Amino acid sequence: MTTRRDFLLGLGAAGVATAVPAALGATDGHRLLTATDVHVKDYPTVAAIEWIGRELERATAGRLRLRMYHSGQLGRESEAIDMARFGAIDITRVYSGALNNAFPLTQVLSLPYVFDSVAHLRRALDGPVGAQVLRGFGARDLVGLAIYDCGARCFYNARKPIVGPADLHGLKFRVPSSDIFMRMIRMLGGNPTPLAYGEVFSALQTHLIDGAENNLRSFHSSRQFEAARYWSQSEHSYAPDVLLMSRRSFDSLRADDRSLLLDLARRSVAVMRALWDESEAQARTALVAAGVRMNECDLPAFRKAVQPLLSDYHRVPALEALYRDIRSLA
């Protein structure tokens, strides 16, 4: 497996410090694009990006190709964002919670209880709301290619069922590096612990944390269920994933290639969703068979507990406008 260190050493050996296109590209217009994801090989987002690569190669008769580095081979999501911004990689799939602090428009997608269901989320992402969020990445050297939804985020832990906010009191929960999620856990009475996704399993095993929050598919594919046997259907956030590209890499493509890549990225959303829906159902069946205890939550109590957080973000005009657009689609 290629590691981030091996990858960067390869760039150094090629005499290129900042741009993969120069290191991995070739003459006569041929180009090898690099893409990263922290998820495992068969994860729906990884499969969707690989689909883009196959279609890109077919449409250009092999002139454009894509190499996928899955399973966090090139590092954490925070590292991938910076590598894309500076042109060290071309494309990366990143959870929107990891983007909240640097890209404010993504905050509305991560706030608790903004979306009522997966169908509601998809209506918003497929319309003007999603388009506006994608345009926002242009402010910091990135191109928003697509938004991949990833189900409802819920709580899971190694201690007990979580039914209402009081059940989180005193428990240490992993959160992404997002002010929204840290404040939310505090409001619910828990102790937020920011950790990279790849560190969660060992943190659960060593009792550095008591639990975390994520979608069902990730809970299963990461095998975190082996250390955290309680899944609680809190559905507190539907924060999606975002497919991003280095502005430097994007601008270096021919105009027709840029149009092709944007089209394929948009079309890959349907590919990802079909795989997601199927694999999420399979994951739920597998988790029940593995003995994971699943329970429903007191959703009105959770909504009430996080209302002060929502109220603070309502004061930001750009976020309030997006929020109203989202709720109009409920």
C-alpha positions, 0 to 999 in steps of 0.5 A, a space after each residue: 500500500 502506498 503511504 503519504 510518505 512514499 507519495 511525497 518522496 516520489 514527488 521529491 524524487 521527480 523534482 516537483 515540490 508542489 504539483 502532481 500534474 508535472 510529476 505524474 503527467 506526460 507529454 502529448 496531453 496525457 495526464 494521470 490525476 490523483 484522488 484520495 479518500 480515507 474510506 476503504 476500497 469498497 466504500 460508495 464514495 471510493 467506488 464513485 470516484 473510481 467510476 469517474 476515472 473509468 469514464 474519464 479514461 474511456 471518453 478521452 481514449 486513455 489520454 486522461 486517467 485517474 489513480 485512486 488512493 483509498 483507505 487514508 493512504 495519503 493521510 488524514 482529510 485535513 492533510 488532503 484538503 491542504 494537499 489539494 489546495 496547493 496542488 500536491 494532489 488533484 482530487 479528494 473526497 472530504 467530510 463536510 464537517 472537516 470543512 466547516 471552519 475554513 468554508 463557512 457555507 458548509 456549516 449549514 449542511 452540518 448543523 443539527 436537525 436542519 434536514 428531516 430525512 435523506 430525501 430532504 437532504 438530496 432535494 437540497 443538494 441537487 438544487 440551488 443550495 448545493 450549487 451555492 455551497 460548491 461555488 464557495 470553495 473557489 475562495 480558497 483554491 479549490 473547485 467543488 465538483 460534487 456533494 455526496 450525501 452519506 446518511 444520518 449521523 447517529 451516536 454509538 458508544 461502548 457504555 450504554 444506550 443513548 435515548 435522550 440528551 441526559 444519557 450523554 452526560 460525562 461521556 467522551 465523544 469523538 467529533 471531527 475538527 468542527 466547532 459545530 460538532 464540539 458545541 453540540 456535544 457540550 450542549 448535550 452534556 458530553 465531552 467532545 474529543 476532536 480526532 481524525 477518523 482513522 484514530 477512532 477505532 484505537 481510541 475506542 479500544 483504549 478507552 480514550 473515548 467512550 463513543 463517537 458519531 457517524 453514519 451507519 455505513 462508516 460505523 460498519 466498514 471501519 469495524 468500530 462496532 467491535 469496540 462500541 456495541 451500542 448504536 442510538 438512532 439520534 439522526 442529529 446531522 445529515 452532514 454530507 461529503 464533498 468532492 473537491 479538486 485543486 484549482 491549480 489542477 483544474 485550470 491546467 486542463 483543457 476547457 473541454 476536459 474541464 467540462 467533461 470532468 464536471 459532468 462526470 462528477 455530477 453524474 457520479 452522485 447517482 452512482 454513489 447514491 445507488 451504492 450507498 442505499 444498497 450497502 447501508 441496508 447490508 451494513 444494518 443487517 450485518 450489525 444486527 447479526 453481529 449483536 450490536 444493540 440498536 435503539 431509537 432516541 427521543 428526537 424532540 428532546 435532542 432538537 430542543 437541547 441543540 436549539 440554542 446552537 441553531 439560534 446562533 447560526 441563524 444570526 449569520 445572514 448567508 447561513 440563514 438564507 440557505 437554512 430557509 431555502 433548505 427548510 422550504 424543501 422539507 
